[in-house]
Amino acid sequence: MGRMTPPRKIPLVLYGYYGFGNWGDELSLLATLRALEGIGRELSLPFAYRVIVGNSSLVPYLPGEVTLVERKHPGRMLSVLLESRGVVVGGGSLLQDVTSFRSLLYYTAFLSLAQCVRKPVVFFGCGLGPFTRKLSVKLVRKLLRRVRLFLARDEATLAFLRECRLCPASLGADPVFLLEQEEAGTSSSRLGVFLRQEALERKEVLFEGLRRLQREGWDLEFVAFHRREDQEVAESFARRLRAPVRVFSKVPEVLSYFSELSGVISMRFHPLVLATQSGIPWWAFDLDPKIVAFSAHWEGKNLLSLATLEPALLCAALQGAAVLREKTRVLRDVFRQRALAAKGELAHFLGSILG
């Protein structure tokens, strides 16, 4: 009897802000791929992935049969789209115009092209907005009316989708909640600080507040979570406060780091997700609507205003660390269950169109 030929793998395009050096997006990609690999085993649907990226050298190791396609090769992007059975947008808030209107045009153009060539598009653990232009909302609504399934990261995104009756939608969570992380202990005094360029707008106030935290016994570490954009500001604060700088190079470093901390101060969203996963309290600045929405689950008690920040306010906020830690561990389980439920819905959808 001859050897059995293995089943031909089903090509899927994975689309997002991947390959730009932002660990939040790279972890979203990893979590989405791991979810799809699990779904493939469960449904006996072997997948092959075509991942659209900015720079392939900035993408960490990924499980499964993965082909990286850089954006600078539009012909190759079109080819893998035509060969695919569908497009999965894994994590992030691609559809927004705060970064730039041109960015929104780029994403809507590719996804609209996918719909034109009859490739089903599904959003997995994604957010929407914010939008600053009426034209942006019009473009997004037109695209979403033909999306097959939208598994929303947050309540505001789900409300927008349902209010406008745009596409089948339900509430999930950020895909990063599917990644396994170690739980942090309680004896550490290390505080991870994740700053963006906006920190320079209140540089002296932030510096004084962080120096007071050092005097109270916190061991500060400055982390460049988006290496290209954050390293300079992280190094600037670290020099003045004589504190270390952390730059990650591999996924295991990122996932294990948070279990070594006792708290996180951040201007970026995904360090808050990772802190929640490890069960440690966090405090964040109100620079991003998704941070504000996430903080609402803690009644906003861990939300700081950069515009009105004073050194004493920063120190006072961290006095509530013990209460926030308990709340965080409860909410961690809530978000994990939401993420698992979204994975189940994605499995059902893929099974119905590919099985």
C-alpha positions, -999 to 999 in steps of 0.1 A, spaced: 0 0 0 14 34 -10 20 62 15 -10 84 22 -7 120 9 -11 145 37 -41 168 32 -34 201 14 -32 230 38 -58 257 37 -41 291 30 -52 320 52 -40 356 51 -33 372 85 -35 410 84 -26 436 110 1 461 121 28 434 121 65 437 116 70 472 129 87 466 162 57 470 185 56 441 209 18 445 214 11 438 178 36 410 175 21 393 205 -14 397 190 -1 380 158 14 352 179 -18 347 199 -39 347 168 -17 321 151 -17 298 182 -55 301 183 -58 292 146 -34 262 151 -56 250 180 -87 254 159 -71 236 129 -63 206 151 -98 206 166 -115 207 133 -89 187 113 -84 217 91 -46 222 85 -38 258 79 -10 276 61 -5 313 69 4 342 47 12 370 71 14 406 57 42 425 75 61 457 74 96 442 80 101 405 82 132 409 104 111 424 132 87 395 134 94 369 161 93 331 156 58 320 148 42 285 150 28 266 120 35 269 83 41 307 79 51 327 49 59 364 56 49 388 28 63 424 31 41 453 23 66 467 -1 57 439 -25 21 446 -35 22 421 -63 30 393 -39 3 406 -15 -23 403 -43 -10 368 -52 -14 354 -17 -47 371 -13 -61 354 -45 -47 320 -34 -62 323 1 -95 310 15 -100 341 37 -85 370 57 -82 371 95 -75 404 111 -59 394 144 -59 420 172 -53 458 171 -73 488 160 -65 490 123 -96 509 114 -89 544 129 -77 577 115 -58 592 145 -25 577 134 -32 590 99 -60 591 73 -37 575 48 -32 546 71 -70 540 72 -71 542 34 -44 516 31 -62 491 54 -97 496 40 -84 493 4 -68 459 10 -97 445 30 -122 459 4 -101 442 -23 -104 409 -4 -142 413 -3 -143 421 -41 -125 388 -49 -149 370 -26 -125 362 3 -144 362 37 -129 387 62 -131 382 99 -119 404 128 -106 385 158 -102 405 191 -101 439 174 -111 474 183 -125 503 162 -116 540 161 -112 566 172 -123 585 141 -118 622 136 -134 625 101 -169 618 89 -154 603 57 -135 578 78 -167 566 94 -184 563 60 -155 542 46 -154 519 77 -192 514 76 -191 505 39 -163 479 46 -179 464 77 -213 458 61 -196 430 41 -174 416 69 -185 381 78 -178 382 116 -164 408 140 -152 395 174 -148 428 193 -121 435 218 -142 460 239 -177 470 247 -175 504 228 -165 486 195 -194 461 199 -219 490 206 -208 508 175 -212 476 154 -246 468 168 -259 504 167 -251 507 130 -262 471 123 -230 466 103 -221 429 105 -224 398 128 -206 408 160 -200 396 196 -178 405 225 -144 389 229 -111 402 243 -77 411 231 -60 379 216 -30 384 240 -53 371 268 -49 337 252 -12 336 259 1 317 289 20 338 315 34 332 349 17 348 379 38 374 397 48 371 433 42 397 459 77 404 473 91 424 444 95 461 445 102 464 407 80 488 388 80 486 350 76 520 334 65 521 297 67 556 283 60 571 248 72 604 233 42 621 249 60 618 282 83 647 271 53 671 272 53 668 310 89 657 314 97 675 347 65 667 365 69 630 355 105 630 365 97 644 399 68 620 405 90 590 395 118 602 417 94 603 447 84 567 439 121 557 441 123 574 475 93 554 486 111 522 478 101 514 442 128 500 419 121 516 386 128 500 352 122 518 319 110 496 291 111 504 253 80 484 243 81 498 208 118 498 203 120 523 174 97 548 190 102 544 228 139 537 233 151 573 233 126 585 258 131 554 280 169 561 280 164 598 287 144 591 319 166 562 330 197 584 328 183 611 351 169 586 376 199 562 374 176 533 366 180 504 341 165 502 306 149 470 293 147 462 255 132 428 246 145 407 218 124 375 222 88 366 230 97 345 261 115 376 276 83 397 272 60 371 287 82 362 316 91 398 324 58 408 340 59 380 365 91 396 379 73 430 386 51 443 414 34 469 392 33 487 358 30 524 348 23 526 311 14 549 282 9 519 260 -21 494 260 -6 460 258 17 463 288 -16 467 307 -29 434 292 3 416 301 2 430 336 -34 419 340 -24 384 328 3 382 355 -20 395 381 -2 427 390 -16 462 395 -11 488 368 -16 526 363 -20 541 329 -22 575 313 -53 586 294 -36 590 260 -56 564 242 -93 556 241 -87 519 244 -67 525 276 -95 546 290 -121 519 281 -99 492 297 -95 511 329 -132 514 332 -133 478 343 -114 490 374 -138 520 378 -110 542 365 -90 539 397 -58 531 378 -62 559 352 -39 590 354 -43 622 335 -11 634 319 -25 669 314 -32 675 351 -6 652 366 13 663 397 40 644 415 19 639 446 -10 625 425 12 598 410 25 587 444 -10 587 458 -23 565 430 2 538 438 -10 537 474 -39 516 462 -17 488 448 -31 460 471 -67 467 462 -60 469 425 -40 437 426 -71 418 439 -94 434 413 -69 426 386 -68 389 394 -106 387 392 -108 406 359 -80 385 345 -102 354 346 -131 374 330 -110 385 300 -95 350 296 -130 336 294 -141 362 269 -110 355 247 -117 317 249 -153 323 239 -142 344 209 -118 316 199 -148 292 200 -168 315 178 -139 318 153 -137 280 152 -174 277 145 -172 303 117 -141 287 101 -156 253 103 -188 265 86 -170 281 56 -140 257 52 -151 224 66 
